[in-house]
Amino acid sequence: MKEEQQNKLFEKYPKIFRQKDLPMQQTAMCWGITCGDGWYNIIDTLCHNIKGHSEDTMVTEATQVKEKYGGLRFYYDGGDELIRGMVRMAEGLSYCTCENCGSPGTQNDKGWISTLCDPCRKNIMEIRNKIVEETLQRSAEDHKNTFQKLADSPSGDQHKK
Protein backbone atom coordinates (compact mmCIF):
# COMPACT_ATOMS: atom_id res chain seq x y z
CA MET A 1 0.00 0.00 0.00
CA LYS A 2 1.25 3.45 -0.78
CA GLU A 3 2.66 5.23 2.23
CA GLU A 4 0.10 8.05 1.97
CA GLN A 5 -2.85 5.63 2.16
CA GLN A 6 -1.19 3.61 4.91
CA ASN A 7 -0.54 6.73 6.99
CA LYS A 8 -4.20 7.74 6.70
CA LEU A 9 -5.14 4.43 8.32
CA PHE A 10 -2.43 4.79 10.97
CA GLU A 11 -3.69 8.29 11.84
CA LYS A 12 -7.39 7.31 11.89
CA TYR A 13 -6.84 4.19 13.99
CA PRO A 14 -3.77 4.74 16.20
CA LYS A 15 -4.85 2.16 18.80
CA ILE A 16 -5.37 -0.58 16.21
CA PHE A 17 -2.02 0.17 14.54
CA ARG A 18 -0.07 0.85 17.73
CA GLN A 19 2.42 -1.91 16.88
CA LYS A 20 3.60 -0.18 13.68
CA ASP A 21 6.51 1.39 15.57
CA LEU A 22 7.65 -1.77 17.35
CA PRO A 23 10.74 -3.68 16.15
CA MET A 24 10.46 -6.74 13.92
CA GLN A 25 11.35 -8.97 16.86
CA GLN A 26 7.97 -8.05 18.38
CA THR A 27 5.59 -7.57 15.43
CA ALA A 28 5.22 -7.81 11.67
CA MET A 29 3.43 -4.43 11.61
CA CYS A 30 6.86 -2.82 11.43
CA TRP A 31 6.73 -3.66 7.69
CA GLY A 32 3.56 -1.64 7.26
CA ILE A 33 0.44 -2.65 5.36
CA THR A 34 1.70 -4.86 2.53
CA CYS A 35 -1.12 -5.07 0.03
CA GLY A 36 -2.42 -2.94 -2.82
CA ASP A 37 -4.32 0.32 -2.50
CA GLY A 38 -7.45 -1.32 -3.88
CA TRP A 39 -8.15 -2.86 -0.49
CA TYR A 40 -7.89 0.47 1.37
CA ASN A 41 -11.68 0.79 1.74
CA ILE A 42 -12.00 -2.78 3.03
CA ILE A 43 -9.32 -2.19 5.66
CA ASP A 44 -10.71 1.25 6.55
CA THR A 45 -14.23 -0.13 7.04
CA LEU A 46 -12.93 -3.07 9.06
CA CYS A 47 -10.92 -0.79 11.35
CA HIS A 48 -13.87 1.59 11.74
CA ASN A 49 -16.07 -1.32 12.85
CA ILE A 50 -13.41 -2.75 15.17
CA LYS A 51 -12.94 0.68 16.75
CA GLY A 52 -16.69 1.14 17.19
CA HIS A 53 -17.10 -2.27 18.79
CA SER A 54 -14.05 -2.49 21.00
CA GLU A 55 -12.97 1.04 21.85
CA ASP A 56 -14.25 0.98 25.44
CA THR A 57 -14.35 -2.74 26.15
CA MET A 58 -11.15 -4.32 24.80
CA VAL A 59 -7.90 -3.68 22.99
CA THR A 60 -7.57 -5.01 19.45
CA GLU A 61 -4.21 -4.41 17.74
CA ALA A 62 -3.17 -5.34 14.21
CA THR A 63 -0.03 -7.47 14.19
CA GLN A 64 0.19 -7.89 10.40
CA VAL A 65 -1.86 -6.73 7.41
CA LYS A 66 -0.87 -8.20 4.05
CA GLU A 67 -1.84 -10.00 0.87
CA LYS A 68 -1.46 -13.77 0.76
CA TYR A 69 -2.72 -16.16 -1.94
CA GLY A 70 -4.70 -13.34 -3.53
CA GLY A 71 -6.57 -12.39 -0.37
CA LEU A 72 -6.29 -9.96 2.49
CA ARG A 73 -4.85 -11.24 5.76
CA PHE A 74 -5.54 -9.18 8.88
CA TYR A 75 -3.77 -10.70 11.88
CA TYR A 76 -4.46 -9.18 15.28
CA ASP A 77 -4.21 -9.54 19.06
CA GLY A 78 -7.27 -9.17 21.28
CA GLY A 79 -10.85 -9.02 20.11
CA ASP A 80 -13.80 -11.37 20.42
CA GLU A 81 -16.12 -13.45 18.22
CA LEU A 82 -17.67 -10.38 16.60
CA ILE A 83 -14.27 -8.99 15.62
CA ARG A 84 -13.26 -12.42 14.33
CA GLY A 85 -16.37 -12.35 12.14
CA MET A 86 -15.61 -8.82 10.92
CA VAL A 87 -12.09 -9.86 9.94
CA ARG A 88 -13.36 -12.95 8.10
CA MET A 89 -15.88 -10.80 6.22
CA ALA A 90 -13.22 -8.26 5.21
CA GLU A 91 -10.89 -11.05 4.11
CA GLY A 92 -13.74 -12.60 2.12
CA LEU A 93 -14.52 -9.30 0.37
CA SER A 94 -10.89 -9.06 -0.76
CA TYR A 95 -11.35 -12.18 -2.91
CA CYS A 96 -13.77 -10.29 -5.18
CA THR A 97 -12.11 -6.85 -5.04
CA CYS A 98 -9.20 -5.79 -7.25
CA GLU A 99 -6.19 -5.37 -4.98
CA ASN A 100 -4.84 -2.65 -7.23
CA CYS A 101 -7.80 -0.33 -7.90
CA GLY A 102 -10.74 -1.54 -5.76
CA SER A 103 -13.04 -2.47 -8.66
CA PRO A 104 -14.78 -5.85 -8.74
CA GLY A 105 -12.12 -8.47 -9.40
CA THR A 106 -11.50 -12.18 -9.73
CA GLN A 107 -8.67 -14.54 -8.88
CA ASN A 108 -6.52 -16.07 -11.55
CA ASP A 109 -6.28 -19.86 -11.69
CA LYS A 110 -2.56 -20.32 -12.40
CA GLY A 111 0.75 -18.72 -11.52
CA TRP A 112 1.05 -16.13 -8.77
CA ILE A 113 -2.43 -15.94 -7.24
CA SER A 114 -3.86 -12.44 -7.27
CA THR A 115 -7.28 -10.80 -7.22
CA LEU A 116 -7.55 -8.20 -9.98
CA CYS A 117 -10.03 -6.66 -12.39
CA ASP A 118 -9.53 -7.31 -16.12
CA PRO A 119 -7.82 -3.97 -16.93
CA CYS A 120 -5.38 -4.31 -14.02
CA ARG A 121 -4.69 -7.94 -14.91
CA LYS A 122 -3.67 -6.80 -18.42
CA ASN A 123 -1.23 -4.33 -16.87
CA ILE A 124 0.06 -6.68 -14.15
CA MET A 125 3.75 -6.54 -15.05
CA GLU A 126 3.75 -2.75 -15.06
CA ILE A 127 1.89 -2.74 -11.73
CA ARG A 128 4.28 -5.24 -10.12
CA ASN A 129 7.34 -3.34 -11.34
CA LYS A 130 5.90 -0.13 -9.87
CA ILE A 131 5.22 -1.84 -6.53
CA VAL A 132 8.74 -3.28 -6.43
CA GLU A 133 10.22 0.13 -7.27
CA GLU A 134 8.18 1.86 -4.53
CA THR A 135 9.12 -0.82 -2.00
CA LEU A 136 12.82 -0.56 -2.85
CA GLN A 137 12.71 3.24 -2.56
CA ARG A 138 10.98 3.04 0.82
CA SER A 139 13.45 0.40 2.01
CA ALA A 140 16.44 2.46 0.87
CA GLU A 141 15.04 5.51 2.68
CA ASP A 142 14.47 3.43 5.85
CA HIS A 143 18.05 2.14 5.72
CA LYS A 144 19.42 5.64 5.13
CA ASN A 145 17.45 6.99 8.11
CA THR A 146 18.58 4.12 10.35
CA PHE A 147 22.25 4.61 9.48
CA GLN A 148 21.90 8.37 9.97
CA LYS A 149 20.40 7.80 13.44
CA LEU A 150 23.29 5.48 14.29
CA ALA A 151 25.83 8.02 13.07
CA ASP A 152 24.14 10.81 15.05
CA SER A 153 23.91 8.82 18.28
CA PRO A 154 26.54 9.33 21.02
CA SER A 155 27.62 5.69 20.77
CA GLY A 156 28.08 6.18 17.01
CA ASP A 157 31.02 8.53 17.70
CA GLN A 158 33.30 5.66 18.71
CA HIS A 159 32.81 4.04 15.30
CA LYS A 160 33.95 7.16 13.44
CA LYS A 161 37.57 6.90 14.69
Backbone as numpy.savetxt, mean C-alpha at the origin, in Angstrom:
# Nx Ny Nz CAx CAy CAz Cx Cy Cz
1.39 2.11 -5.18 0.54 3.27 -5.18 1.44 4.51 -5.18
1.02 5.49 -5.94 1.79 6.72 -5.97 1.85 7.33 -4.57
2.97 7.96 -4.29 3.20 8.51 -2.95 2.12 9.51 -2.56
1.66 10.32 -3.50 0.63 11.32 -3.21 -0.66 10.66 -2.72
-1.09 9.62 -3.42 -2.31 8.90 -3.02 -2.12 8.22 -1.66
-0.96 7.57 -1.51 -0.65 6.88 -0.27 -0.66 7.86 0.91
-0.06 9.02 0.73 0.00 10.01 1.81 -1.38 10.54 2.18
-2.28 10.62 1.20 -3.66 11.01 1.52 -4.28 10.02 2.50
-4.06 8.73 2.24 -4.60 7.70 3.14 -3.93 7.78 4.51
-2.62 7.97 4.52 -1.89 8.06 5.79 -2.39 9.25 6.62
-2.69 10.38 5.95 -3.16 11.57 6.66 -4.60 11.41 7.14
-5.45 10.78 6.33 -6.85 10.59 6.71 -7.02 9.57 7.83
-6.15 8.57 7.87 -6.31 7.46 8.81 -4.99 7.20 9.57
-4.53 8.18 10.35 -3.23 8.02 11.02 -3.19 6.85 12.01
-4.31 6.55 12.66 -4.31 5.44 13.62 -4.20 4.10 12.90
-4.89 3.96 11.78 -4.83 2.70 11.03 -3.44 2.48 10.45
-2.80 3.57 10.00 -1.48 3.45 9.35 -0.35 3.89 10.28
-0.55 3.74 11.57 0.46 4.12 12.55 1.79 3.40 12.32
1.74 2.17 11.84 2.95 1.37 11.70 3.82 1.76 10.50
3.38 2.71 9.70 4.14 3.09 8.49 5.54 3.59 8.82
5.75 4.12 10.01 7.05 4.67 10.39 7.91 3.70 11.19
7.41 2.50 11.43 8.19 1.51 12.17 9.19 0.83 11.25
10.27 0.27 11.81 11.27 -0.40 10.97 10.76 -1.73 10.42
11.43 -2.23 9.39 11.00 -3.46 8.73 11.09 -4.68 9.65
11.83 -4.59 10.73 11.89 -5.70 11.68 10.58 -5.82 12.46
9.75 -4.78 12.43 8.51 -4.77 13.20 7.25 -4.82 12.34
7.32 -4.36 11.09 6.13 -4.29 10.25 6.50 -4.25 8.78
5.57 -4.67 7.94 5.76 -4.53 6.49 5.17 -3.22 5.99
4.52 -2.45 6.86 3.97 -1.15 6.43 5.07 -0.16 6.11
6.29 -0.44 6.56 7.40 0.46 6.25 7.62 0.57 4.74
7.13 -0.41 3.97 7.27 -0.39 2.50 6.15 0.40 1.85
5.20 0.86 2.62 4.10 1.64 2.08 3.00 0.74 1.52
2.09 1.34 0.79 0.98 0.62 0.17 1.45 0.21 -1.21
1.62 -1.09 -1.41 2.23 -1.59 -2.65 1.20 -2.24 -3.56
0.37 -1.38 -4.12 -0.58 -1.79 -5.15 -0.84 -0.59 -6.04
-1.61 -0.76 -7.08 -1.88 0.33 -8.00 -2.88 1.34 -7.46
-2.88 2.51 -8.07 -3.78 3.60 -7.68 -5.25 3.27 -7.91
-5.54 2.31 -8.77 -6.92 1.96 -9.06 -7.68 1.42 -7.86
-6.97 0.95 -6.87 -7.61 0.41 -5.67 -7.69 1.44 -4.55
-7.31 2.69 -4.84 -7.35 3.74 -3.81 -8.73 3.83 -3.18
-9.79 3.90 -3.98 -11.14 4.07 -3.44 -11.57 2.88 -2.58
-11.14 1.68 -2.96 -11.47 0.50 -2.15 -10.80 0.61 -0.78
-9.53 0.97 -0.78 -8.78 1.08 0.48 -9.32 2.24 1.32
-9.63 3.36 0.67 -10.18 4.52 1.37 -11.51 4.18 2.04
-12.39 3.53 1.31 -13.70 3.14 1.86 -13.54 2.15 3.00
-12.65 1.17 2.82 -12.39 0.20 3.88 -11.91 0.90 5.14
-10.93 1.79 5.00 -10.39 2.48 6.17 -11.43 3.38 6.82
-12.25 4.03 6.02 -13.34 4.86 6.56 -14.28 4.01 7.42
-14.62 2.84 6.92 -15.53 1.96 7.66 -14.87 1.38 8.91
-13.60 1.02 8.81 -12.87 0.53 9.98 -12.83 1.62 11.05
-12.48 2.83 10.63 -12.40 3.95 11.57 -13.76 4.19 12.24
-14.82 4.18 11.46 -16.15 4.41 12.01 -16.59 3.34 12.98
-16.16 2.12 12.74 -16.57 1.01 13.61 -15.71 0.90 14.86
-14.41 1.13 14.71 -13.51 0.78 15.82 -12.87 1.95 16.53
-13.16 3.17 16.13 -12.43 4.32 16.67 -12.46 4.38 18.19
-13.61 4.13 18.81 -13.71 4.26 20.26 -13.61 2.92 21.00
-13.73 1.81 20.29 -13.82 0.53 20.97 -12.57 -0.34 20.87
-11.79 -0.19 19.78 -10.61 -1.05 19.62 -9.61 -0.38 18.70
-8.41 -0.90 18.69 -7.36 -0.40 17.81 -7.18 -1.40 16.67
-7.28 -0.91 15.45 -7.03 -1.73 14.27 -5.95 -1.04 13.46
-4.81 -1.72 13.27 -3.67 -1.14 12.56 -3.29 -2.00 11.38
-3.12 -1.36 10.22 -2.64 -2.06 9.03 -1.18 -2.47 9.24
-0.87 -3.72 8.93 0.51 -4.19 9.01 1.12 -4.39 7.62
0.27 -4.53 6.61 0.73 -4.61 5.22 -0.47 -4.44 4.30
-0.29 -3.64 3.24 -1.32 -3.45 2.23 -0.62 -3.61 0.88
-1.05 -4.62 0.10 -0.33 -4.92 -1.13 -1.23 -5.66 -2.12
-0.69 -5.88 -3.30 -1.31 -6.73 -4.31 -0.65 -8.09 -4.24
-1.46 -9.13 -4.37 -0.93 -10.49 -4.42 -1.89 -11.34 -5.24
-1.37 -12.04 -6.24 -2.18 -12.89 -7.12 -3.36 -12.13 -7.72
-3.14 -10.86 -8.06 -4.16 -10.06 -8.71 -5.23 -9.51 -7.80
-5.04 -9.63 -6.49 -6.03 -9.12 -5.55 -5.40 -8.31 -4.44
-6.20 -7.49 -3.81 -5.76 -6.68 -2.69 -5.58 -7.57 -1.46
-4.51 -7.32 -0.72 -4.31 -7.96 0.58 -4.18 -6.84 1.60
-5.01 -6.90 2.63 -5.00 -5.91 3.70 -4.81 -6.67 5.00
-3.55 -6.73 5.45 -3.23 -7.43 6.70 -3.26 -6.41 7.84
-3.73 -6.83 9.01 -3.92 -5.90 10.10 -3.82 -6.61 11.45
-3.62 -5.81 12.49 -3.68 -6.27 13.88 -4.92 -5.66 14.51
-5.55 -6.39 15.41 -6.73 -5.89 16.10 -7.98 -6.18 15.28
-9.08 -5.56 15.68 -10.32 -5.75 14.93 -11.18 -6.86 15.49
-12.31 -7.08 14.82 -13.26 -8.09 15.24 -13.87 -8.74 13.99
-14.94 -9.48 14.17 -15.58 -10.18 13.04 -16.08 -9.20 11.97
-16.63 -8.08 12.39 -17.13 -7.11 11.42 -16.00 -6.54 10.57
-14.89 -6.22 11.20 -13.74 -5.71 10.44 -13.19 -6.80 9.53
-13.16 -8.03 10.01 -12.72 -9.15 9.15 -13.61 -9.24 7.91
-14.91 -9.06 8.09 -15.83 -9.08 6.95 -15.61 -7.90 6.01
-15.35 -6.72 6.57 -15.07 -5.55 5.74 -13.83 -5.77 4.87
-12.80 -6.33 5.49 -11.55 -6.58 4.76 -11.80 -7.60 3.65
-12.52 -8.67 3.96 -12.83 -9.67 2.92 -13.61 -9.06 1.77
-14.56 -8.17 2.09 -15.35 -7.53 1.04 -14.45 -6.64 0.17
-13.59 -5.86 0.79 -12.69 -4.99 0.03 -11.77 -5.82 -0.85
-11.23 -6.90 -0.28 -10.36 -7.77 -1.07 -11.13 -8.38 -2.23
-12.37 -8.77 -2.00 -13.21 -9.32 -3.06 -13.47 -8.32 -4.17
-13.74 -7.07 -3.81 -13.98 -6.02 -4.81 -12.76 -5.81 -5.70
-11.58 -6.01 -5.15 -10.36 -5.78 -5.94 -10.26 -6.75 -7.12
-10.89 -7.92 -7.01 -10.81 -8.91 -8.09 -11.65 -8.54 -9.31
-12.46 -7.48 -9.20 -13.24 -7.02 -10.36 -13.03 -5.53 -10.61
-11.91 -4.98 -10.06 -11.58 -3.58 -10.22 -10.16 -3.46 -10.76
-9.99 -2.70 -11.83 -8.66 -2.51 -12.43 -7.72 -1.89 -11.40
-6.63 -2.57 -11.14 -5.66 -2.09 -10.16 -5.01 -0.79 -10.61
-4.96 -0.56 -11.89 -4.30 0.63 -12.42 -5.20 1.87 -12.41
-6.43 1.75 -12.91 -7.27 2.95 -13.08 -8.57 2.93 -12.30
-8.98 1.79 -11.74 -10.21 1.73 -10.94 -11.46 1.39 -11.72
-11.36 1.22 -13.02 -12.51 0.81 -13.84 -12.82 -0.66 -13.59
-13.99 -1.14 -14.03 -14.24 -2.58 -13.92 -13.14 -3.36 -14.64
-12.68 -4.41 -14.02 -11.58 -5.20 -14.58 -11.79 -6.67 -14.39
-10.93 -7.45 -15.03 -10.96 -8.90 -14.91 -9.54 -9.41 -14.71
-9.45 -10.64 -14.22 -8.14 -11.26 -14.06 -7.76 -12.00 -15.33
-6.48 -11.99 -15.62 -5.98 -12.80 -16.73 -5.87 -14.25 -16.28
-5.77 -15.17 -17.23 -5.74 -16.59 -16.87 -4.39 -17.25 -17.08
-3.37 -16.47 -17.45 -2.03 -17.04 -17.58 -0.99 -15.97 -17.33
0.22 -16.39 -16.99 1.29 -15.44 -16.70 1.11 -14.80 -15.33
1.69 -13.61 -15.20 1.58 -12.86 -13.95 0.13 -12.47 -13.75
-0.47 -12.92 -12.66 -1.89 -12.67 -12.42 -2.09 -11.21 -12.04
-3.00 -10.56 -12.75 -3.33 -9.17 -12.45 -4.79 -8.91 -12.78
-5.36 -7.92 -12.14 -6.74 -7.52 -12.40 -6.71 -6.17 -13.08
-7.09 -6.14 -14.35 -7.01 -4.92 -15.16 -8.21 -4.81 -16.08
-8.51 -3.59 -16.52 -9.50 -3.38 -17.57 -8.80 -3.63 -18.92
-9.57 -3.74 -19.99 -8.99 -4.04 -21.30 -7.98 -2.99 -21.76
-8.28 -1.67 -21.67 -7.28 -0.69 -22.11 -5.97 -0.77 -21.31
-6.06 -0.94 -20.01 -4.84 -1.03 -19.20 -4.08 -2.31 -19.51
-4.81 -3.40 -19.76 -4.15 -4.67 -20.09 -3.34 -4.52 -21.37
-3.86 -3.75 -22.34 -3.14 -3.53 -23.60 -1.85 -2.74 -23.37
-1.85 -1.90 -22.35 -0.69 -1.05 -22.05 0.12 -1.57 -20.87
0.01 -2.85 -20.56 0.59 -3.41 -19.33 2.11 -3.22 -19.23
2.83 -3.39 -20.31 4.29 -3.27 -20.23 4.69 -1.83 -19.92
4.01 -0.88 -20.52 4.28 0.53 -20.24 3.96 0.84 -18.78
2.84 0.32 -18.30 2.42 0.54 -16.91 3.44 -0.07 -15.95
3.85 -1.30 -16.20 4.81 -1.96 -15.30 6.15 -1.24 -15.29
6.61 -0.80 -16.47 7.88 -0.07 -16.52 7.78 1.23 -15.73
6.64 1.91 -15.80 6.44 3.15 -15.05 6.44 2.87 -13.55
5.79 1.80 -13.14 5.75 1.44 -11.71 7.15 1.11 -11.21
7.91 0.35 -12.00 9.28 -0.01 -11.61 10.13 1.25 -11.51
10.00 2.15 -12.47 10.76 3.40 -12.45 10.42 4.23 -11.21
9.14 4.36 -10.89 8.72 5.14 -9.71 9.23 4.50 -8.43
9.18 3.18 -8.37 9.66 2.46 -7.18 11.16 2.64 -7.01
11.90 2.54 -8.11 13.35 2.72 -8.03 13.72 4.14 -7.62
12.99 5.12 -8.13 13.24 6.51 -7.74 12.97 6.72 -6.26
11.86 6.18 -5.78 11.51 6.31 -4.36 12.55 5.60 -3.49
12.99 4.43 -3.92 13.98 3.67 -3.17 15.31 4.42 -3.13
15.73 4.97 -4.26 16.98 5.73 -4.31 16.91 6.94 -3.38
15.76 7.62 -3.38 15.58 8.79 -2.50 15.62 8.35 -1.03
14.98 7.22 -0.70 15.01 6.71 0.67 16.44 6.39 1.11
17.20 5.75 0.22 18.59 5.42 0.54 19.42 6.69 0.74
19.23 7.65 -0.15 19.95 8.91 -0.05 19.65 9.59 1.29
18.38 9.64 1.67 17.99 10.26 2.93 18.57 9.52 4.13
18.56 8.20 4.07 19.12 7.39 5.17 20.60 7.66 5.33
21.35 7.65 4.21 22.78 7.89 4.30 23.08 9.31 4.75
22.25 10.27 4.35 22.44 11.64 4.79 22.22 11.75 6.29
21.19 11.06 6.82 20.94 11.07 8.26 22.12 10.47 9.02
22.67 9.38 8.46 23.83 8.76 9.11 25.03 9.70 9.11
25.24 10.37 7.99 26.37 11.30 7.89 26.19 12.49 8.83
24.95 12.93 9.02 24.68 14.08 9.87 24.64 13.76 11.36
24.56 12.46 11.69 24.45 12.09 13.10 25.80 12.23 13.80
25.81 12.47 15.11 27.08 12.60 15.84 27.96 11.37 15.72
27.35 10.19 15.71 28.15 8.96 15.58 28.70 8.81 14.18
28.14 9.52 13.20 28.62 9.45 11.83 29.95 10.15 11.66
30.29 11.07 12.60 31.56 11.80 12.51 32.78 10.89 12.59
32.69 9.85 13.38 33.84 8.94 13.53 34.13 8.17 12.25
33.13 8.04 11.38 33.34 7.31 10.12 33.94 8.20 9.03
33.98 9.50 9.26 34.49 10.43 8.26 36.01 10.53 8.28
36.65 10.06 9.34 38.11 10.17 9.51 38.87 9.33 8.54
